[in-house]
Amino acid sequence: MSVIQSDIINVSINNTLGRTVNTSLTTLLSVVALFVFGGEVLRDFSLALLIGIITGTYSSIYIASPILIDWENFFEKKK
């Protein structure tokens, strides 16, 4: 992958980082409220949502971009 494409990915992450964090925090707040005040019935479901929000946010920011860069480098070497 060329340096230009890596720079585009970096700029894209920086541009969407604020929106991603804001969205994750607001949904996390409501799911934490469900976890704390929802009672026994909603506790397991809200725990699954909490884990999903945390791992999804982490994956979107720190895992998806390096995988994309490695993927492109792999196929460029294959050519």
PyMOL commands that set and color helices and strands:
alter all, ss='L'
color gray80, all
select helices_A, chain A and resi 3-37+39-78
alter helices_A, ss='H'
color red, helices_A
deselect
rebuild
show_as cartoon
